[in-house]
Amino acid sequence: MPELPEVETTLRGITPHIHKKTVRQVNIYQAKLRWPIDKNLPARLIGKKLLDLQRRGKYLIFEFENGNLLLHLGMSGSLRITTSATPREKHDHLEIIFKPDKTLRLRDPRRFGAALWTSDDWKNHKLIRSLGPEPLSNAFGPDDLFKKSRNRSIAVKSFIMDSHTVVGVGNIYASEALFLAKIHPRRASNRIAKKRYEQLTDAIKRVLTKAI
């Protein structure tokens, strides 16, 4: 499953090729992903300029002139930059062709990914608005983590993997951060002192920064 570092790497890899480019063509080869792709997506995107690309958690946000496309890679998804002449492969379900000829293809063998359109502010989308802070931002710190843990008796590993607590701390990264902070992964979240959360916050940031 692509985790936050992989999604961030994907964002950095595709941005130089399509940022500020205008959509020439959109092809939906398989609409049945985790949620169906909007059949009107081609009409919405053709002729529109991609103004910006961002990441929120494991969602990639494509900000167009008239709305936003939210992409999630699910369990097995990936994005590739190619040309329209490159033969499509079996699990390429969506492609967006930008002028003059940069093609973005979504490949997702297991089809747990998503490509969702919204004309509203993407920050208010139901899948985005309740997410916790970005782990590498100033919004994520020990004070917030400690406060959220006070009424949570679940294991600390499950606690930090919950996207409402903080986004993007997947299984491997949670285990590594807890090891560095010398905290047992099954220890109850509300039985950990603030000083230990300071160590854990620092470990999470170090682990994810190194992974990117």
Buried (B, 14 or more C-beta within 10 A) or exposed (E): EBBBBBBBEBBEEBBEEBBEBBBBBBBBBBBEBBEEBBEEBBEBBBEEBBEEBEBBBBBBBBBBEEBBBBBBBBEBBBBBBBEBEEEBEEBBBBBBBBEEEBBBBBBBBEBBBBBBBBEEEBEEBEBBEEBBBBBBEEEBBBEBBBEBBEEBEBBBBBBBBBBEBBBBBBEEBBBBBBEBBEBEBEBBBBEBEEEBBBBBBBBBBBBBEEBE
